[in-house]
Amino acid sequence: MSRVQTDTDVVVIGAGACGLAAAVTLAESGAKVIIFEKQRAMGGSSNFFAGMFAAESDMQRAQFIDYTRDKAFKNIMEYSHWRANPRIVRAFVNESAASIAWLINHGVEFREVMINMPDAPRTYHVVKGKGEALVKAIATRAKEKGVDIRLATPVKRILKEGNRITGVIVEQDGEDKQVTAKAVIIATGGYANNKEWQKKYAGFDLGVNLIAHGNVDKVGDGIRMAWEAGAAEDGLGVQELIRSGPMGPEFSFWGEVRMLTNQPDLWVNPRGERFCDERIAYYDTSHGNANARFKEGYTFSIFDDGVIKRLMEYGLEKNAGMDNLPGTRPANLDKVLKDELEKGTSEIFEANSIEELAKKLKMNPAVLKATVDEYNRFCEKGHDDLFAKEPRYLRPIRGPKFYAIRVRTVTLGTLGGIKINDKMEVVDKKDEVIPGLYTGGEDAAGMWGDSYPIDIASGGSSAFAVTSGRIAAKNALGYIAK
């Protein structure tokens, strides 16, 4: 084993939004920083987000949005039934507006502050160019400030002497090499792609009844290394779940076929039974959690020619990404649907009757027919006796053609693993700080309770990545100065 550097102040593990924000904050205060990233490119899943949460930002003030930090704190805590760590939530909320200002000062542009679901507070700061532009801007600043960014260089172990962090072991050019440092910040982005952990901590069979979207080789490296260094486990099994229509190389994530599955029409489980008020289509966490109840890993959206015609003429009810807001008309929807059916896809089904559709879906025809008949009766009388869906969304399914799309349970990322305090310091099983060890983003536990509060804190995971990285860096600066 060789030593590649002996005077680095801080090692940052991971070059996503959290790690880059931490590195820039450190470097701007004069610290020497190395980022080790195991992938050959920076950003990871941070490249894909569309917006960020904040309360009391300058942009909000300019638009007379008076949603306060106190209100945001209370809403997040109430959403989690106080299962979230209140000190961590408070630290995040208090610093969220400063993170927006910090990013703007570093070249990130925001389009507007908006909501992306009904009745939500206006906290969603839409990033121009999405997360990819943000990553590029802060990575550029990191390089300008002399941050040493080493791609395709995985960290294998965190080093300790006694109770203090002293550096890391990295794999570089096929060799294990030691890097000494006064502090380490873990920002590896969770364990969404770890089959064993998904089964153990969340009960899912990854690739079978759970699909990891936008995550590449996130197997919990940072979490494992923190545990090996004495960190306590916390928040395992918590993740950002959604209900998503067809995905894969042949389907765009926000494509027109998937837009159908986002709409609040008729949804059924693998038995052909209705399972929710479909208006939860507006709230990602709610429909993700509802879908996750079924061990098969999927449900179905049922629709007919009338639904297709309505969407083409009047537009979407629920948006499908920030570029397809409500009212967007998917003008080619009928053609796209026809083309996919002609390809013989196993995700989309067409029939001339509900009974025929049920057979294609491997359901009992009597069950699906009873479900559709009951739903149509609710539509006729304008009241959903079962799940109390608002009357404006009660629209009958009558044909002449009937369709179904398989809609899978998808994770956008795990949200925990390492126990921390409000300074983003890693703590052990006795809640004692491990000196010199910090974490943030999706490796850190305590922020979200048991479910991601999408309707309270839209853009919360991306904002927490940046903000927790900045908080960790500020506290690391104080530590290395001692």
N, C-alpha and C positions, 0 to 999 in steps of 0.2 A: 504494500500500500504506500502511495506517495502523498505528499502534502502539496496542494496547488496554491494555497494562499494562507498567510498566517496573520494578517492584520485587518481582516474584514470585520466591520462592526456588526452587520446584520445580514443573515441569509434569509431570503424570501423563497418559499417553495411554492411555485405556481405563478404563471403569468397571465391570469385572467384579470377581471376588473378589480378584484380584491387585492391580489398580489401587486399589480401595477400601481394602484392607488397608494398602497403601503410604501412601495419602493420610492415613488416620487416624493411623498411626504418626508421620508427619511433623508433622501438625497438633498432636498431643498434646505434642510437644516444642517447640512454638512457631513452627514454620516456616509460611510463607505458601505455600499450595498451590492450584493450579488443576487440575481434571480436565477434559480434553476427551474427549468420547465422541461418536462419529459417529452412533450410533443415537439414537432418541428415547426410549429407556428404558435403565435400568441393568441390569447383571447378565450379559447375553448367555447363553452356555451354562452359566455358573455357577448360573443359576436352577434347573438340572435335576438336579444331583448329589444323591446320597442320603446319602453319608457321607464321612469323612476318615480318612486314615492318621495314626497317631501311635505312638510307642514311649515307654514309661515315663511315661504321663500319670497324673494323679491318679485318673482314672476307672479306669484299668487297675490301679493299686495297690489301690484299694478293692475290686476283684474278684479279688485275688490272682493277677493276670496278670503273670508274671515275664519277659515277652519284652523283652529289653534293647535299648538303642540299638546296642550292639556287635553283637548278633545280627542286628538289622535291617540294619545297614550291610553286614555280611558276606553276608547273604542277597541283598540287592539287587545287590551287586557280582558275586557268583557267578552270579546269574541272567543278568547281562549279559556274562558271561565277561570281566569287567573292561574292557568297551568303554565303560561309563559313566565319567564323570569322578569319581574317588574323593573329591576334596576337595569337590565340589559335593554329592555324595551324603551325605558326612559332615555338612556344614553343615546340610542339610535334615533329616536324621534327628535330629541333636542339638537342633534347634529345634522339632521337630514337636510335642512335648508342650506346650511353651510356647505354641504357636499355639492349641491347644485351650483352655488356660487363658485366654489373651488373648481368644478369642472368647466364652467363657462370661462373662468380665468385661464384655463389650460387648453382652450380652443374647442371645447365641445359646444355644439349649437343645439338649442332646444326649440321646437316648433311652437308649442303651446302647452297650457295646462288644461286638462280636460278630465272627463269621466269616461270610463269604457264599460259601464253597466248602469242600470237604473238605480237612482237613489243613492249613489255613492258620493262621498265627498270629492271635491275637485282637487285631487292631489297628484294626478298622473301627469308627470312632466315628459312629454313626447320628445324623444331624441331624434334630431335630424340625421338621417343615415343609419339609424338604429345602433345597436351595441357595437357593431363593427367600426363605426366612425369614432365612438368613444374610446375603444381600445386603441385605435390608431393614434388618436390625439395624445393620450396619456403615455403610450409607449414612446412616442416621439419625444415627449418631455423627459421621460426617464433617460433616454439616450443622451439628450442635451445636457442633463445634469450628471452624466458620468456613471449611471447605473450599468453594471456589468451584467448583461442578459445572455445567459447560456441556454440555448435551445437543445433539444434532444439529449438532455443531461439529467437523468432521473436521480433524485435523492433516495438513498436506500435506508439510511438510519440517522437518527438524531443522537448526538453525543452529549454525555453528561459526565461531570466530575463531582461526586457528592450529589448535591441537589441542584447544581447549577448547569445550565446549558453551555456547552463549549464549542459546538460546531455540528458538522454533518459529514456523513460519508456519501459521496456521489459516485455514479458510474460514468466515466468519461473515457472515450476512445477504448472501450473494452476493459478498462481497469477501474478498480475501486480506489478512490482518492479522498483524502481527508482535507476538509476545509474548516479552519477554526473561525469562530465568530463569537461575539458576546451575547447575541440574541438570535432567535429563529422565529419567523412568522410563517405559519402554515396556511396556505391558500390553495388547496388542491381540488376543491370543488365537489366533495362528497363521494358517494359510492354507488351511483345509479347503475353502473354497468357490472357490479359485483354480484354474480348469480348466487353465490353462497350466502352473502350477507342479506340480499333481498329476501331469500327464503327464510333465513334465521330470524331476522329482525322485523320483517313486514309480512311474511307468509306468502309471498308471490313467487311464482316460477317465471323468472325473467325470460322473455322471448316466447313464453307460452300464454300466460294470462296477464302479463305486464310488458309493455313496450317502453324502452328508454329512448326518448326523442331528444336530439340536440346534444347528447352526451357521448363522448368518445373516450374509452379507456379510463373512465372514472371508477376506480376500484377501491377507493378509500386508503390510498397510500399514506396520505398525511394523517389520517385518523389512526391507522395502525401504528405509525411511528410515534404519535403522541401517546397512545396507550402504552407502548413499549417504554416510553420515557416516564411513565407513572401517571398519566392523565386519567381522570375518571371518565367513564362512559356516561353519555346523556343524550336524550332526544333521538334514540335509534328507532327507525321505523317511520319517522315523520318525513313526508315528502310532498311535493307539489304535483298532485294528480289532476288529470283532465280526462274527459271523454272525447275521443277523437275518431273521426271517420278515416277512410282509407289513407294509408301512408305507405311510403316506400318509393323506390326509384321511378315507378310509373305514375305516382300521384304527387302533386304539389301539396305541401302542408296546408296552404290556404287556398287550394284549388276549388273550382266550382262544385265538384261533386261533394267535397267535404262541407261546403257551405250549406248543403241540404241538411246534413246531420246536426248543424249548429242551431237549426230553427226550432222553435217551441211547438212542434206538431206532436205526432203520436210516437212514443217510444215504448218498446216492449223488451222484456228480458228473454233469455234463451228458451223459456217455456212458452212464450207468447203472451205473457201477462204484463200489463202496465205496471210500472214500479215507482213513478214519481210524478209530481207536478212539473211538466216539461218546461215551465217558465224558468226553472233553474238553469236552462241553457245560457242565461245571461251571467251565471256565476260559476266560474271554472272549478273552484274547489268543491262546490256542492255537487255538480254533475260528475266530477271525478270521483268523489267519495261514493256517490250513489252507484256508479258503474262498478266500482271496486268490490261491491258486495257479492258479485257473481263470480264464482270460481272459474268459469269458462274464460273470463277476461274480456268479454264483449257483451253488448246488447244490440238492438236493432232500432233504426229509425224507419218508421213505416210512413209512406206517402203515396199520393196518386197524381194523376195528370193535373188536377186542380192546384195542388201545391206548387208544381213546376210552373204552371201558368201564372200563379200569383207572384212568385218570386221574380219571374222574368218581366212582369208588367209593373209591379209595385215595389220591388226590391226586397232586400234582406230585412228581417226583423232584428236579428242579432248579428253583430259584426263578425267578420272572420279576418282578424288582423286589422291593424290601423289603416291599411290601404283599402279596406273593404268595409266602410262604415255602414250602419243601418241606412237603408234606402238605396244602396248600391244594387244595380240591376245586372245579374249574371246573364247577359244576353245570349250566350252560347250554351246555356245549361242543358237544353234539350238535346243539342247535337253532341255535347261532351258525354252526356249520359248514354246516348245511343252508341257512341263510339266505344265506350268502355264495355258495354254489354256485348257488343260484337266481338270484342277481344276475348270474351269468355272469362272475365274476371270472377273470382270466387268471393268478392266482397260486395257485389251489387247483384240484386235479383229483380226479376220482372215476371208478372203473371197476369192472367185475365180474370182471376178471382182470388179472394182471400184464402180460400181452401187450397188452391194450387200454390199460392205463395208460401203458405205454411209448410207444405210438403217439401218445397225447395229449401226451406230454412230448417228442415228436420224437426218440425214442431207438430204437435197434435192439432190438426185443422180445426177441431171443435173449440179448442182453447183460444186460438187466435181469432176465430170468427166471433166468439162470444166477447172477446176484448174489444174488437172493432165495433161490433153492434152496440155494446154498452157505451163506448166513447161517442159514437154517433148520436145516441139518445141524449147524452149530456150536451152535445153541441146543439141539438134541436131545441132543447128547453133552456139553454143558456146558463146551466149550472153544472159544475163538476161535482157530483155527489161523493166522489172517491177522494180526490186530492185537492179540490177547491182551486183549480186553475182559473185565472181571471177569464171572464167570459169572452173578452176580445180575442183570446188565443184559442177559443174552441171552434174549430173548423172541421167539418166532417170529412171522412175518407170514403169516397164513393166510386172511384174509378173513372172511366172504364178500365184503365190499366192501373195495376197496383205494383208498388216497388218497395224494396227494403235495402238498406245499407248496413253492413256490419260496422259497429262502432266500438272501438277497443279502449281498454283502460291503459292510459299512457302516463308515465312520469316525466316531468320536466327537470327533475333533480331531487336529491335527498336533502334534508334540512336539519342535520344534526350529527352527533357522534362524539364530539369533544366537549367536556364541561368547561365553562369559562365563567368569569365574573364580568362586571360592567366595564372593565378596562380592557377587555379582550385578552386578559391573562388566563392561561390554562391553569386549572386547579386539579389537585389530586383527589383521592377518595375521601380525604378528611377536609376537603374544601380549602386546603392550603395551596398558595400560589407556587407554581414551579418557576423559579426565577429565570427570566430570559426566554420563556416560551409563550408565544401568542398565537391566536388563530382568529379567523373571521370567515365571512361568507357561508357557504353551504357545509363546511366542516364544523362550524360552531353550533352548539345547541343552546336552547333557552329562549330564542327569539319568538318562536311561533306556537308554542303549546303543542297541540296534536294535529292542527290543520292550518294551512296557509290562509290568512284572512284576506282573500282577494278582493272582497267587496268593501273592505275597510282600507286596505293598503295596497292598491294596485301598483305594480312595479316595486313592491317591497323587497323581493329577493335581490334584485339588481341594486337597489338603493342600499340595502344592508351590506352587499358585497363591497361597494365603494366606501361606505361610511365606516364599517367595521375595520376595513383595511387602514383607513386614516386614523381611527381611534387606536388601533393596535400600534401603529407606527409612532404616534405621539407618546404613548406610554413606554414604548421601547426606547425612544430617545431619552426619556427621563432615566430609564434603567441603566443604559450604557454610559450615561454621563456620571454615574455615581463613582 
